[in-house]
Amino acid sequence: MCIGLIQTVTALSTHPYSLSAATTSTSVPTVATATATVTMQNGQEHGFDQMVQYISEFEIAVCVACRSALNAPPGISRHLVSTHSWTRKEAKALEQQFIDQPIRSPNNIDEPWIIPDPEHPPIPYLNLYKGGFGCHLCNFVCQTKRSIRSHYSKCHRGEVENPGQVWRTNLWMQRFNAGCRKQYFEVARGHVTANPAIASSHNAAITDSRTCDIRQQLQAQVQQRTAAVARSLEVIQPPEINTEVNPWLERTGWAIHLQGQNRFEISKMTELPTKDETIIQAICDSLKRLITSARQSIEQNKVNHFDMIQINSFHRHKLFSKPLKVHLAEQTFKQYTVVWQRLLCYVFRTNDGDAVGTLLYKLTVGQKK
C-alpha cells in the first residue's frame, strides 16, 4: 500500500496538461450595409452570441473573430470548438440558431458564392483589402501584379497588347474565406472618393466596441478555463477511466482515500524529513535499522520457509505461492527502504489532520502506542 501511495502522489503531482487559447483578430469591419443579420435569442447587443453573424443577402455565416465564412452546421460548432476552444455544449447551443438558415459552405464546391456587384458597399465582418488589381475586361481582381498578368495571359491572350497600361489599380477587395474556394471580389467601386470613411471604418476596427467586447470576453473565457483546469489538476480525483491507474493503485485504493486533497500538499507529506524534523528523522533511522536487521535474519536462515511465505502474502490469512525475496541489489534494497520511510513520514505528518486540514484516518489504540 505504501508503494501505491507514493506512486499516486508522484504521478498525479507531475501530470501534464495543456490547454490551447483562442486567437482573436483586430480588423473586423463595421460599415453598415443592406444585409440582414439574425437576432440572437437573448437579445444581447454584445457577447458570445454575436460570435457568429448570419448575412442573409449572401447566405453566409461569418465568424467575427476570424472574419471568414463558416461551413453550414455542424461546421459552425466544429469551428468554435477546434479554433476558439468552446465547449461542445456551448458551440451546439449557438449553432442551433442557424439550423434553419440557408448557408453556403466553403467546402461545398457545387454551390457558388453570391458575389456582390463591384459597387456594393463592403460586407460587414469580412476583411477589406486595399490596393488590388482588376481586369478591365471582366470582374477578375487579385492582390499581386503577377496574378493579374497571369489572368490576362490565360483569359485574354491576344486581346490586349499591353495589359499593364489598362488594368485597374488601387481597388477595394474582399473574400468570403481563405481556403480552397478563396476568391476575391471588388467592392465599393466609386464609393471611395465620395466616402473615404469606408477604409478607416474597416481597418480601424480596434476601436469597434462590439469587436473589443467579443475579444475581451473570449480572453476572459480562456483565462477562466485555464484557471479551472489548473485548479482541477491540483485536486486528486478518482479515475474516470479504468485504464487510468494500474491494478495495484486500484486495489490499494489510495486515489479514493486521497480524493479531494491537494496533490502538491499531499506530496509534501511524503517527503523525507529535513534536518529540523528530528522526531521523524529518528523514526526513519529506527525503521532502517529494523529492516536491515530483518534482512540479515532472513539471510542467516533464522526465519523458516513457511513464515517467509506468510510474510510475502498480500492478503491476511491467505498464503502466497513464493517466499519473500531478500536477495536484492543494494540500491534496490535502499529504494524499498525509502518507500517505507516516506510512508511513515506521511502517517506522522497527517495523523492529527492539521497538516492537510482534515482527518484522513484514525489510528488504532495499538498503532498509537
Secondary structure by P-SEA (a helix, b strand, c coil): caaaaaaaaaaaaabbbbbbbbbbbcccccccccbbbbbcccccccccccccccccccccccccccccccccaaaaaaaaaacccccaaaaaaaaccccccccccccccccccccccccccccccbbbbcbbbbbcccccccccaaaaaaaaaccccccccccccccccccccccccccccbbbbbccccccccccaaaaaaaaccccaaaaaaaaaaaaaaaaaaaaaaaaaaccccccccccccaaaaaaccccccccccaaaaaaaaccccccaaaaaaaaaaaaaaaaaaaaaaaaccccaaaaaaaacccccccccccccccccaaaaaaaaaaaaaaaaaaaacccccccccccccccccccc
